[in-house]
Amino acid sequence: MSSLSFEYQFFPVSHPAEGAGGKTGNWRVVKPIVSERCIACNACFLWCPEGTIQVRGKRAEVNYEYCKGCGVCANVCPVKAISMVSET
C-alpha cells in the first residue's frame, strides 16, 4: 500500500514563490497592518489564501510584495489585531 500525503488533503496551503508572477504590484487598495495585540495564534497564517503571512516569534508578519489585501486575515483574527488600512 502506498503512503498518502494527508497534509495536502487536509491543509492545502499555497505559498507565494519568488518571481514576478505572484507579486501584487500596485493594484492593491488596502493592506493588513498587524498591531501589538497579536497573540501569534496562527489563525491568519492558516487562512491566508496567498500564504503571505508568517508568524515569527510572538507576532505575525505580512509579505506585502505578495499580499493581495483580501482581508481574510483580519476577519479570522480572534483578538482583532489586524486592521485593513487604505493605501490610496
N, CA, C and O atoms as a CHARMM CRD file, in Angstrom:
* protein
*
  352
    1    1 MET  N      0.84300  -1.18300   0.00000 PROA 1      0.00000
    2    1 MET  CA     0.00000   0.00000   0.00000 PROA 1      0.00000
    3    1 MET  C      0.88900   1.24600   0.00000 PROA 1      0.00000
    4    1 MET  O      1.82400   1.35100   0.79400 PROA 1      0.00000
    5    2 SER  N      0.59500   2.16400  -0.87500 PROA 2      0.00000
    6    2 SER  CA     1.40000   3.37500  -0.94500 PROA 2      0.00000
    7    2 SER  C      0.99000   4.35900   0.15300 PROA 2      0.00000
    8    2 SER  O     -0.15100   4.35600   0.61500 PROA 2      0.00000
    9    3 SER  N      1.92500   5.18000   0.55200 PROA 3      0.00000
   10    3 SER  CA     1.62500   6.18100   1.58200 PROA 3      0.00000
   11    3 SER  C      0.93600   7.38100   0.95200 PROA 3      0.00000
   12    3 SER  O      1.27300   7.77700  -0.16400 PROA 3      0.00000
   13    4 LEU  N     -0.00400   7.94900   1.64300 PROA 4      0.00000
   14    4 LEU  CA    -0.73100   9.11300   1.16100 PROA 4      0.00000
   15    4 LEU  C     -0.24500  10.35900   1.87300 PROA 4      0.00000
   16    4 LEU  O      0.16500  10.30100   3.03300 PROA 4      0.00000
   17    5 SER  N     -0.29000  11.45700   1.19600 PROA 5      0.00000
   18    5 SER  CA     0.10200  12.72100   1.80000 PROA 5      0.00000
   19    5 SER  C     -1.14500  13.38100   2.38000 PROA 5      0.00000
   20    5 SER  O     -1.85200  14.10300   1.67700 PROA 5      0.00000
   21    6 PHE  N     -1.41300  13.13600   3.65000 PROA 6      0.00000
   22    6 PHE  CA    -2.59700  13.69500   4.27900 PROA 6      0.00000
   23    6 PHE  C     -2.47600  15.19900   4.48200 PROA 6      0.00000
   24    6 PHE  O     -3.48200  15.90700   4.53000 PROA 6      0.00000
   25    7 GLU  N     -1.25900  15.67700   4.60100 PROA 7      0.00000
   26    7 GLU  CA    -1.07000  17.11100   4.81400 PROA 7      0.00000
   27    7 GLU  C     -1.68400  17.90500   3.66600 PROA 7      0.00000
   28    7 GLU  O     -2.35000  18.91400   3.89700 PROA 7      0.00000
   29    8 TYR  N     -1.46700  17.45900   2.43800 PROA 8      0.00000
   30    8 TYR  CA    -2.01600  18.16800   1.29600 PROA 8      0.00000
   31    8 TYR  C     -3.53600  18.06700   1.25500 PROA 8      0.00000
   32    8 TYR  O     -4.20800  19.03400   0.90000 PROA 8      0.00000
   33    9 GLN  N     -4.08300  16.91200   1.61200 PROA 9      0.00000
   34    9 GLN  CA    -5.51500  16.70800   1.51100 PROA 9      0.00000
   35    9 GLN  C     -6.30200  17.52600   2.52700 PROA 9      0.00000
   36    9 GLN  O     -7.40900  17.97700   2.23200 PROA 9      0.00000
   37   10 PHE  N     -5.75000  17.72100   3.70800 PROA 10     0.00000
   38   10 PHE  CA    -6.48100  18.44300   4.73400 PROA 10     0.00000
   39   10 PHE  C     -6.08700  19.90900   4.85000 PROA 10     0.00000
   40   10 PHE  O     -6.88900  20.72400   5.30600 PROA 10     0.00000
   41   11 PHE  N     -4.89200  20.25600   4.45400 PROA 11     0.00000
   42   11 PHE  CA    -4.42900  21.62200   4.59900 PROA 11     0.00000
   43   11 PHE  C     -3.78900  22.09700   3.30000 PROA 11     0.00000
   44   11 PHE  O     -2.57100  22.26300   3.24300 PROA 11     0.00000
   45   12 PRO  N     -4.58000  22.31800   2.26300 PROA 12     0.00000
   46   12 PRO  CA    -3.99800  22.79200   1.00600 PROA 12     0.00000
   47   12 PRO  C     -3.63900  24.27200   1.10400 PROA 12     0.00000
   48   12 PRO  O     -4.46400  25.13500   0.80500 PROA 12     0.00000
   49   13 VAL  N     -2.43600  24.56000   1.51300 PROA 13     0.00000
   50   13 VAL  CA    -1.98200  25.92600   1.69400 PROA 13     0.00000
   51   13 VAL  C     -1.07800  26.29300   0.52600 PROA 13     0.00000
   52   13 VAL  O     -0.13700  25.56600   0.21000 PROA 13     0.00000
   53   14 SER  N     -1.36200  27.40900  -0.10500 PROA 14     0.00000
   54   14 SER  CA    -0.49300  27.87900  -1.17600 PROA 14     0.00000
   55   14 SER  C      0.54700  28.82000  -0.60000 PROA 14     0.00000
   56   14 SER  O      0.30300  29.49900   0.39700 PROA 14     0.00000
   57   15 HSD  N      1.66800  28.85200  -1.21300 PROA 15     0.00000
   58   15 HSD  CA     2.73500  29.73800  -0.77000 PROA 15     0.00000
   59   15 HSD  C      3.23300  30.54300  -1.96400 PROA 15     0.00000
   60   15 HSD  O      3.41500  29.99000  -3.04800 PROA 15     0.00000
   61   16 PRO  N      3.45000  31.81500  -1.78000 PROA 16     0.00000
   62   16 PRO  CA     3.98400  32.59900  -2.88900 PROA 16     0.00000
   63   16 PRO  C      5.41900  32.19300  -3.17500 PROA 16     0.00000
   64   16 PRO  O      6.19100  31.90100  -2.26200 PROA 16     0.00000
   65   17 ALA  N      5.75100  32.18000  -4.40700 PROA 17     0.00000
   66   17 ALA  CA     7.11000  31.86300  -4.79800 PROA 17     0.00000
   67   17 ALA  C      7.79800  33.13100  -5.26500 PROA 17     0.00000
   68   17 ALA  O      7.14400  34.09200  -5.67000 PROA 17     0.00000
   69   18 GLU  N      9.08700  33.12600  -5.20700 PROA 18     0.00000
   70   18 GLU  CA     9.82800  34.27700  -5.68300 PROA 18     0.00000
   71   18 GLU  C      9.61600  34.42300  -7.18600 PROA 18     0.00000
   72   18 GLU  O      9.57100  33.43400  -7.91700 PROA 18     0.00000
   73   19 GLY  N      9.49200  35.62300  -7.61900 PROA 19     0.00000
   74   19 GLY  CA     9.29300  35.88000  -9.03600 PROA 19     0.00000
   75   19 GLY  C      8.17200  36.86500  -9.24700 PROA 19     0.00000
   76   19 GLY  O      7.38000  37.11400  -8.33800 PROA 19     0.00000
   77   20 ALA  N      8.09500  37.42600 -10.43200 PROA 20     0.00000
   78   20 ALA  CA     7.11600  38.46800 -10.70400 PROA 20     0.00000
   79   20 ALA  C      5.70200  37.92300 -10.85200 PROA 20     0.00000
   80   20 ALA  O      4.74500  38.68600 -10.72700 PROA 20     0.00000
   81   21 GLY  N      5.53700  36.62200 -11.11300 PROA 21     0.00000
   82   21 GLY  CA     4.22100  36.05000 -11.35800 PROA 21     0.00000
   83   21 GLY  C      3.25300  36.20300 -10.21100 PROA 21     0.00000
   84   21 GLY  O      2.06600  36.43500 -10.44400 PROA 21     0.00000
   85   22 GLY  N      3.71800  36.08200  -8.96800 PROA 22     0.00000
   86   22 GLY  CA     2.83000  36.15300  -7.82400 PROA 22     0.00000
   87   22 GLY  C      2.81700  37.48000  -7.12100 PROA 22     0.00000
   88   22 GLY  O      2.08000  37.65800  -6.15100 PROA 22     0.00000
   89   23 LYS  N      3.61800  38.42300  -7.58600 PROA 23     0.00000
   90   23 LYS  CA     3.67500  39.72100  -6.91300 PROA 23     0.00000
   91   23 LYS  C      2.40000  40.52000  -7.15700 PROA 23     0.00000
   92   23 LYS  O      1.78500  40.42400  -8.21900 PROA 23     0.00000
   93   24 THR  N      2.01900  41.29900  -6.17000 PROA 24     0.00000
   94   24 THR  CA     0.79200  42.05700  -6.23100 PROA 24     0.00000
   95   24 THR  C      0.89400  43.26300  -7.17000 PROA 24     0.00000
   96   24 THR  O     -0.05500  43.57100  -7.89200 PROA 24     0.00000
   97   25 GLY  N      1.99900  43.91600  -7.16100 PROA 25     0.00000
   98   25 GLY  CA     2.11400  45.11400  -7.98400 PROA 25     0.00000
   99   25 GLY  C      1.52800  46.30800  -7.26300 PROA 25     0.00000
  100   25 GLY  O      1.59000  46.37600  -6.03600 PROA 25     0.00000
  101   26 ASN  N      0.96100  47.24600  -7.99500 PROA 26     0.00000
  102   26 ASN  CA     0.44100  48.46000  -7.36600 PROA 26     0.00000
  103   26 ASN  C     -1.08100  48.54600  -7.40900 PROA 26     0.00000
  104   26 ASN  O     -1.63100  49.63600  -7.25100 PROA 26     0.00000
  105   27 TRP  N     -1.76900  47.44000  -7.61500 PROA 27     0.00000
  106   27 TRP  CA    -3.22600  47.49200  -7.71500 PROA 27     0.00000
  107   27 TRP  C     -3.94300  47.25800  -6.39300 PROA 27     0.00000
  108   27 TRP  O     -5.15500  47.46000  -6.31800 PROA 27     0.00000
  109   28 ARG  N     -3.22900  46.83600  -5.34200 PROA 28     0.00000
  110   28 ARG  CA    -3.87800  46.56900  -4.05700 PROA 28     0.00000
  111   28 ARG  C     -4.43100  47.87100  -3.48200 PROA 28     0.00000
  112   28 ARG  O     -3.76800  48.90600  -3.52900 PROA 28     0.00000
  113   29 VAL  N     -5.65400  47.81400  -2.93800 PROA 29     0.00000
  114   29 VAL  CA    -6.31800  49.00800  -2.41800 PROA 29     0.00000
  115   29 VAL  C     -6.12900  49.14000  -0.90800 PROA 29     0.00000
  116   29 VAL  O     -5.93900  50.24200  -0.39300 PROA 29     0.00000
  117   30 VAL  N     -6.18400  48.00800  -0.20300 PROA 30     0.00000
  118   30 VAL  CA    -5.98600  48.00800   1.24800 PROA 30     0.00000
  119   30 VAL  C     -4.93700  46.96500   1.61400 PROA 30     0.00000
  120   30 VAL  O     -4.73500  45.98600   0.89600 PROA 30     0.00000
  121   31 LYS  N     -4.27600  47.19400   2.74400 PROA 31     0.00000
  122   31 LYS  CA    -3.28700  46.22200   3.19400 PROA 31     0.00000
  123   31 LYS  C     -3.47900  45.96900   4.69200 PROA 31     0.00000
  124   31 LYS  O     -3.93000  46.85100   5.42200 PROA 31     0.00000
  125   32 PRO  N     -3.13500  44.76200   5.14400 PROA 32     0.00000
  126   32 PRO  CA    -3.29300  44.44700   6.56300 PROA 32     0.00000
  127   32 PRO  C     -2.13400  44.99300   7.38400 PROA 32     0.00000
  128   32 PRO  O     -0.97100  44.89800   6.99200 PROA 32     0.00000
  129   33 ILE  N     -2.47500  45.56000   8.51800 PROA 33     0.00000
  130   33 ILE  CA    -1.47300  46.04300   9.46600 PROA 33     0.00000
  131   33 ILE  C     -1.66600  45.27100  10.76800 PROA 33     0.00000
  132   33 ILE  O     -2.76200  45.25100  11.32700 PROA 33     0.00000
  133   34 VAL  N     -0.60600  44.64100  11.24300 PROA 34     0.00000
  134   34 VAL  CA    -0.66500  43.83300  12.46300 PROA 34     0.00000
  135   34 VAL  C     -0.28200  44.71500  13.64200 PROA 34     0.00000
  136   34 VAL  O      0.77600  45.34500  13.64200 PROA 34     0.00000
  137   35 SER  N     -1.15800  44.75500  14.65500 PROA 35     0.00000
  138   35 SER  CA    -0.88600  45.58600  15.82700 PROA 35     0.00000
  139   35 SER  C     -0.19900  44.77100  16.92100 PROA 35     0.00000
  140   35 SER  O      0.05600  43.57700  16.76300 PROA 35     0.00000
  141   36 GLU  N      0.08700  45.43200  18.00800 PROA 36     0.00000
  142   36 GLU  CA     0.76300  44.78700  19.13700 PROA 36     0.00000
  143   36 GLU  C     -0.14500  43.80700  19.87200 PROA 36     0.00000
  144   36 GLU  O      0.32500  43.05200  20.72300 PROA 36     0.00000
  145   37 ARG  N     -1.43300  43.80900  19.55600 PROA 37     0.00000
  146   37 ARG  CA    -2.35400  42.88100  20.19800 PROA 37     0.00000
  147   37 ARG  C     -2.20500  41.44900  19.68800 PROA 37     0.00000
  148   37 ARG  O     -2.80800  40.53400  20.25000 PROA 37     0.00000
  149   38 CYS  N     -1.41600  41.23800  18.63800 PROA 38     0.00000
  150   38 CYS  CA    -1.23700  39.91000  18.04100 PROA 38     0.00000
  151   38 CYS  C     -0.75000  38.92100  19.10400 PROA 38     0.00000
  152   38 CYS  O      0.19600  39.19600  19.84200 PROA 38     0.00000
  153   39 ILE  N     -1.41600  37.76900  19.16600 PROA 39     0.00000
  154   39 ILE  CA    -1.05400  36.73700  20.13400 PROA 39     0.00000
  155   39 ILE  C     -0.37900  35.54000  19.46100 PROA 39     0.00000
  156   39 ILE  O     -0.16200  34.51000  20.10100 PROA 39     0.00000
  157   40 ALA  N     -0.04700  35.67100  18.17800 PROA 40     0.00000
  158   40 ALA  CA     0.64500  34.62100  17.41600 PROA 40     0.00000
  159   40 ALA  C     -0.12700  33.30000  17.44800 PROA 40     0.00000
  160   40 ALA  O      0.46200  32.24100  17.66200 PROA 40     0.00000
  161   41 CYS  N     -1.42500  33.36100  17.24000 PROA 41     0.00000
  162   41 CYS  CA    -2.26000  32.15500  17.29600 PROA 41     0.00000
  163   41 CYS  C     -2.21600  31.36800  15.98600 PROA 41     0.00000
  164   41 CYS  O     -2.69300  30.23400  15.95100 PROA 41     0.00000
  165   42 ASN  N     -1.66500  31.92500  14.91700 PROA 42     0.00000
  166   42 ASN  CA    -1.54000  31.29100  13.59400 PROA 42     0.00000
  167   42 ASN  C     -2.84300  31.23200  12.80200 PROA 42     0.00000
  168   42 ASN  O     -2.86000  30.61600  11.73700 PROA 42     0.00000
  169   43 ALA  N     -3.92300  31.83300  13.26200 PROA 43     0.00000
  170   43 ALA  CA    -5.17200  31.79900  12.50300 PROA 43     0.00000
  171   43 ALA  C     -4.99900  32.50300  11.15500 PROA 43     0.00000
  172   43 ALA  O     -5.45700  31.99300  10.13200 PROA 43     0.00000
  173   44 CYS  N     -4.35500  33.64600  11.14200 PROA 44     0.00000
  174   44 CYS  CA    -4.14100  34.37700   9.88400 PROA 44     0.00000
  175   44 CYS  C     -3.25900  33.57300   8.93400 PROA 44     0.00000
  176   44 CYS  O     -3.50500  33.55300   7.72800 PROA 44     0.00000
  177   45 PHE  N     -2.25100  32.92300   9.45800 PROA 45     0.00000
  178   45 PHE  CA    -1.36200  32.08700   8.64200 PROA 45     0.00000
  179   45 PHE  C     -2.14000  30.94700   8.00300 PROA 45     0.00000
  180   45 PHE  O     -1.95900  30.65500   6.82100 PROA 45     0.00000
  181   46 LEU  N     -3.00000  30.30700   8.77300 PROA 46     0.00000
  182   46 LEU  CA    -3.74900  29.16000   8.27600 PROA 46     0.00000
  183   46 LEU  C     -4.78700  29.53600   7.22300 PROA 46     0.00000
  184   46 LEU  O     -5.04600  28.74700   6.31400 PROA 46     0.00000
  185   47 TRP  N     -5.38200  30.71700   7.32300 PROA 47     0.00000
  186   47 TRP  CA    -6.46800  31.09900   6.42200 PROA 47     0.00000
  187   47 TRP  C     -6.05600  31.98100   5.26200 PROA 47     0.00000
  188   47 TRP  O     -6.85500  32.18500   4.34800 PROA 47     0.00000
  189   48 CYS  N     -4.85600  32.50900   5.25800 PROA 48     0.00000
  190   48 CYS  CA    -4.41700  33.38400   4.16000 PROA 48     0.00000
  191   48 CYS  C     -4.39000  32.59500   2.85600 PROA 48     0.00000
  192   48 CYS  O     -3.62700  31.63600   2.74000 PROA 48     0.00000
  193   49 PRO  N     -5.21400  32.97900   1.86000 PROA 49     0.00000
  194   49 PRO  CA    -5.26500  32.21500   0.61200 PROA 49     0.00000
  195   49 PRO  C     -3.99500  32.33300  -0.22500 PROA 49     0.00000
  196   49 PRO  O     -3.74800  31.49300  -1.09000 PROA 49     0.00000
  197   50 GLU  N     -3.19300  33.35700   0.02200 PROA 50     0.00000
  198   50 GLU  CA    -1.96000  33.54600  -0.74100 PROA 50     0.00000
  199   50 GLU  C     -0.72800  33.06400   0.01700 PROA 50     0.00000
  200   50 GLU  O      0.36700  33.01800  -0.54200 PROA 50     0.00000
  201   51 GLY  N     -0.90000  32.70800   1.27700 PROA 51     0.00000
  202   51 GLY  CA     0.23900  32.24200   2.07400 PROA 51     0.00000
  203   51 GLY  C      1.26500  33.33300   2.31100 PROA 51     0.00000
  204   51 GLY  O      2.46600  33.06400   2.33500 PROA 51     0.00000
  205   52 THR  N      0.80100  34.56200   2.48700 PROA 52     0.00000
  206   52 THR  CA     1.72400  35.68400   2.62500 PROA 52     0.00000
  207   52 THR  C      1.99900  36.07800   4.07100 PROA 52     0.00000
  208   52 THR  O      2.73000  37.03500   4.32300 PROA 52     0.00000
  209   53 ILE  N      1.42400  35.35200   5.01700 PROA 53     0.00000
  210   53 ILE  CA     1.62800  35.69500   6.42300 PROA 53     0.00000
  211   53 ILE  C      2.43800  34.60500   7.09400 PROA 53     0.00000
  212   53 ILE  O      2.14600  33.41700   6.95500 PROA 53     0.00000
  213   54 GLN  N      3.44600  35.02000   7.81500 PROA 54     0.00000
  214   54 GLN  CA     4.27900  34.13000   8.60500 PROA 54     0.00000
  215   54 GLN  C      4.23300  34.60700  10.04300 PROA 54     0.00000
  216   54 GLN  O      4.24600  35.81000  10.30200 PROA 54     0.00000
  217   55 VAL  N      4.18000  33.68100  10.96800 PROA 55     0.00000
  218   55 VAL  CA     4.24000  34.04700  12.38100 PROA 55     0.00000
  219   55 VAL  C      5.64200  33.75400  12.86900 PROA 55     0.00000
  220   55 VAL  O      6.08000  32.60500  12.92300 PROA 55     0.00000
  221   56 ARG  N      6.32900  34.81500  13.22000 PROA 56     0.00000
  222   56 ARG  CA     7.70200  34.68700  13.71000 PROA 56     0.00000
  223   56 ARG  C      7.73500  35.22300  15.12700 PROA 56     0.00000
  224   56 ARG  O      7.33700  36.35800  15.39100 PROA 56     0.00000
  225   57 GLY  N      8.20800  34.40100  16.01800 PROA 57     0.00000
  226   57 GLY  CA     8.24100  34.82000  17.41200 PROA 57     0.00000
  227   57 GLY  C      6.84800  34.94400  17.95800 PROA 57     0.00000
  228   57 GLY  O      6.09300  33.97200  17.95900 PROA 57     0.00000
  229   58 LYS  N      6.49400  36.11200  18.41900 PROA 58     0.00000
  230   58 LYS  CA     5.17500  36.33000  19.01300 PROA 58     0.00000
  231   58 LYS  C      4.31500  37.27300  18.19200 PROA 58     0.00000
  232   58 LYS  O      3.41100  37.92100  18.71900 PROA 58     0.00000
  233   59 ARG  N      4.60700  37.34700  16.86500 PROA 59     0.00000
  234   59 ARG  CA     3.85600  38.29500  16.06100 PROA 59     0.00000
  235   59 ARG  C      3.80200  37.84700  14.60100 PROA 59     0.00000
  236   59 ARG  O      4.75200  37.26100  14.08100 PROA 59     0.00000
  237   60 ALA  N      2.68600  38.13100  13.96000 PROA 60     0.00000
  238   60 ALA  CA     2.52300  37.81100  12.54200 PROA 60     0.00000
  239   60 ALA  C      3.18600  38.88600  11.69300 PROA 60     0.00000
  240   60 ALA  O      3.16500  40.07000  12.02700 PROA 60     0.00000
  241   61 GLU  N      3.77800  38.44200  10.58300 PROA 61     0.00000
  242   61 GLU  CA     4.39800  39.36100   9.63800 PROA 61     0.00000
  243   61 GLU  C      3.79200  39.11400   8.26100 PROA 61     0.00000
  244   61 GLU  O      3.56700  37.97200   7.86100 PROA 61     0.00000
  245   62 VAL  N      3.53400  40.19300   7.55100 PROA 62     0.00000
  246   62 VAL  CA     2.90700  40.11200   6.23000 PROA 62     0.00000
  247   62 VAL  C      3.95100  40.39000   5.15900 PROA 62     0.00000
  248   62 VAL  O      4.72100  41.34400   5.26800 PROA 62     0.00000
  249   63 ASN  N      3.97500  39.56000   4.13000 PROA 63     0.00000
  250   63 ASN  CA     4.82700  39.79900   2.97400 PROA 63     0.00000
  251   63 ASN  C      4.01800  40.65100   1.99600 PROA 63     0.00000
  252   63 ASN  O      3.19000  40.13100   1.24800 PROA 63     0.00000
  253   64 TYR  N      4.26000  41.95100   2.00800 PROA 64     0.00000
  254   64 TYR  CA     3.46000  42.88800   1.21600 PROA 64     0.00000
  255   64 TYR  C      3.72400  42.78400  -0.28800 PROA 64     0.00000
  256   64 TYR  O      2.92500  43.28300  -1.08100 PROA 64     0.00000
  257   65 GLU  N      4.79800  42.16300  -0.68900 PROA 65     0.00000
  258   65 GLU  CA     5.04700  42.00400  -2.12200 PROA 65     0.00000
  259   65 GLU  C      4.01900  41.06800  -2.75500 PROA 65     0.00000
  260   65 GLU  O      3.70200  41.19200  -3.93800 PROA 65     0.00000
  261   66 TYR  N      3.49700  40.12100  -1.95200 PROA 66     0.00000
  262   66 TYR  CA     2.58500  39.12400  -2.48700 PROA 66     0.00000
  263   66 TYR  C      1.16900  39.23900  -1.92200 PROA 66     0.00000
  264   66 TYR  O      0.25100  38.63400  -2.47500 PROA 66     0.00000
  265   67 CYS  N      0.96100  39.99500  -0.83900 PROA 67     0.00000
  266   67 CYS  CA    -0.35100  40.15500  -0.22300 PROA 67     0.00000
  267   67 CYS  C     -1.29900  40.86600  -1.19000 PROA 67     0.00000
  268   67 CYS  O     -0.95000  41.89300  -1.77200 PROA 67     0.00000
  269   68 LYS  N     -2.51300  40.30200  -1.35600 PROA 68     0.00000
  270   68 LYS  CA    -3.49800  40.89500  -2.26400 PROA 68     0.00000
  271   68 LYS  C     -4.48300  41.80400  -1.54700 PROA 68     0.00000
  272   68 LYS  O     -5.29200  42.47200  -2.19000 PROA 68     0.00000
  273   69 GLY  N     -4.42200  41.83600  -0.20700 PROA 69     0.00000
  274   69 GLY  CA    -5.31500  42.71800   0.55200 PROA 69     0.00000
  275   69 GLY  C     -6.74500  42.23100   0.61900 PROA 69     0.00000
  276   69 GLY  O     -7.66900  43.04300   0.65200 PROA 69     0.00000
  277   70 CYS  N     -6.95100  40.93000   0.64100 PROA 70     0.00000
  278   70 CYS  CA    -8.31700  40.38700   0.62400 PROA 70     0.00000
  279   70 CYS  C     -9.03400  40.56400   1.96100 PROA 70     0.00000
  280   70 CYS  O    -10.26300  40.62000   1.99200 PROA 70     0.00000
  281   71 GLY  N     -8.29400  40.65200   3.05900 PROA 71     0.00000
  282   71 GLY  CA    -8.90200  40.87400   4.36800 PROA 71     0.00000
  283   71 GLY  C     -9.30100  39.62900   5.13000 PROA 71     0.00000
  284   71 GLY  O     -9.87100  39.73100   6.21700 PROA 71     0.00000
  285   72 VAL  N     -9.01700  38.46000   4.59300 PROA 72     0.00000
  286   72 VAL  CA    -9.35100  37.22300   5.30000 PROA 72     0.00000
  287   72 VAL  C     -8.63200  37.17900   6.64300 PROA 72     0.00000
  288   72 VAL  O     -9.22600  36.77300   7.64200 PROA 72     0.00000
  289   73 CYS  N     -7.39000  37.57900   6.68800 PROA 73     0.00000
  290   73 CYS  CA    -6.60700  37.54900   7.93100 PROA 73     0.00000
  291   73 CYS  C     -7.26300  38.41400   9.00500 PROA 73     0.00000
  292   73 CYS  O     -7.32600  38.01400  10.16700 PROA 73     0.00000
  293   74 ALA  N     -7.73900  39.57100   8.63400 PROA 74     0.00000
  294   74 ALA  CA    -8.38000  40.46400   9.60800 PROA 74     0.00000
  295   74 ALA  C     -9.69400  39.87700  10.10400 PROA 74     0.00000
  296   74 ALA  O    -10.05900  40.05600  11.26500 PROA 74     0.00000
  297   75 ASN  N    -10.39900  39.18100   9.23100 PROA 75     0.00000
  298   75 ASN  CA   -11.68600  38.59600   9.62200 PROA 75     0.00000
  299   75 ASN  C    -11.54100  37.40000  10.55400 PROA 75     0.00000
  300   75 ASN  O    -12.41200  37.17100  11.39300 PROA 75     0.00000
  301   76 VAL  N    -10.46700  36.63500  10.42800 PROA 76     0.00000
  302   76 VAL  CA   -10.31300  35.44000  11.26500 PROA 76     0.00000
  303   76 VAL  C     -9.52600  35.70300  12.54000 PROA 76     0.00000
  304   76 VAL  O     -9.47500  34.83400  13.41000 PROA 76     0.00000
  305   77 CYS  N     -8.92000  36.85400  12.67700 PROA 77     0.00000
  306   77 CYS  CA    -8.11000  37.16000  13.86700 PROA 77     0.00000
  307   77 CYS  C     -9.02700  37.21500  15.10600 PROA 77     0.00000
  308   77 CYS  O     -9.94600  38.03200  15.15600 PROA 77     0.00000
  309   78 PRO  N     -8.77900  36.35200  16.10100 PROA 78     0.00000
  310   78 PRO  CA    -9.67100  36.29600  17.26200 PROA 78     0.00000
  311   78 PRO  C     -9.56200  37.50200  18.19000 PROA 78     0.00000
  312   78 PRO  O    -10.48800  37.77600  18.95300 PROA 78     0.00000
  313   79 VAL  N     -8.44200  38.22900  18.13700 PROA 79     0.00000
  314   79 VAL  CA    -8.27900  39.38300  19.02700 PROA 79     0.00000
  315   79 VAL  C     -8.31300  40.70400  18.26000 PROA 79     0.00000
  316   79 VAL  O     -8.01600  41.76100  18.81600 PROA 79     0.00000
  317   80 LYS  N     -8.68000  40.63400  16.96700 PROA 80     0.00000
  318   80 LYS  CA    -8.78000  41.82100  16.10300 PROA 80     0.00000
  319   80 LYS  C     -7.48100  42.62900  16.10600 PROA 80     0.00000
  320   80 LYS  O     -7.49100  43.85400  16.23100 PROA 80     0.00000
  321   81 ALA  N     -6.37000  41.91600  15.96700 PROA 81     0.00000
  322   81 ALA  CA    -5.06400  42.56100  15.94100 PROA 81     0.00000
  323   81 ALA  C     -4.67700  43.03400  14.54500 PROA 81     0.00000
  324   81 ALA  O     -3.69700  43.76200  14.38700 PROA 81     0.00000
  325   82 ILE  N     -5.44600  42.62200  13.52000 PROA 82     0.00000
  326   82 ILE  CA    -5.12900  43.01100  12.14700 PROA 82     0.00000
  327   82 ILE  C     -6.21800  43.93900  11.64500 PROA 82     0.00000
  328   82 ILE  O     -7.40500  43.61900  11.70700 PROA 82     0.00000
  329   83 SER  N     -5.80200  45.08600  11.14900 PROA 83     0.00000
  330   83 SER  CA    -6.75200  46.03200  10.56600 PROA 83     0.00000
  331   83 SER  C     -6.35700  46.29300   9.12400 PROA 83     0.00000
  332   83 SER  O     -5.17500  46.31000   8.78200 PROA 83     0.00000
  333   84 MET  N     -7.36300  46.49700   8.28300 PROA 84     0.00000
  334   84 MET  CA    -7.11600  46.76600   6.87400 PROA 84     0.00000
  335   84 MET  C     -7.04600  48.28200   6.68900 PROA 84     0.00000
  336   84 MET  O     -7.98200  49.00700   7.02700 PROA 84     0.00000
  337   85 VAL  N     -5.92900  48.74200   6.15000 PROA 85     0.00000
  338   85 VAL  CA    -5.66700  50.16900   6.00900 PROA 85     0.00000
  339   85 VAL  C     -5.59800  50.52300   4.52700 PROA 85     0.00000
  340   85 VAL  O     -4.97200  49.81200   3.74000 PROA 85     0.00000
  341   86 SER  N     -6.23600  51.61400   4.15600 PROA 86     0.00000
  342   86 SER  CA    -6.24800  52.05600   2.75700 PROA 86     0.00000
  343   86 SER  C     -4.84900  52.47100   2.31400 PROA 86     0.00000
  344   86 SER  O     -4.09700  53.09400   3.06400 PROA 86     0.00000
  345   87 GLU  N     -4.52400  52.11100   1.08000 PROA 87     0.00000
  346   87 GLU  CA    -3.22900  52.50200   0.51100 PROA 87     0.00000
  347   87 GLU  C     -3.37500  53.68200  -0.44400 PROA 87     0.00000
  348   87 GLU  O     -2.38800  54.13300  -1.02400 PROA 87     0.00000
  349   88 THR  N     -4.57000  54.17500  -0.61000 PROA 88     0.00000
  350   88 THR  CA    -4.76000  55.28100  -1.55800 PROA 88     0.00000
  351   88 THR  C     -4.71000  56.62200  -0.86200 PROA 88     0.00000
  352   88 THR  O     -4.85100  57.65900  -1.51000 PROA 88     0.00000
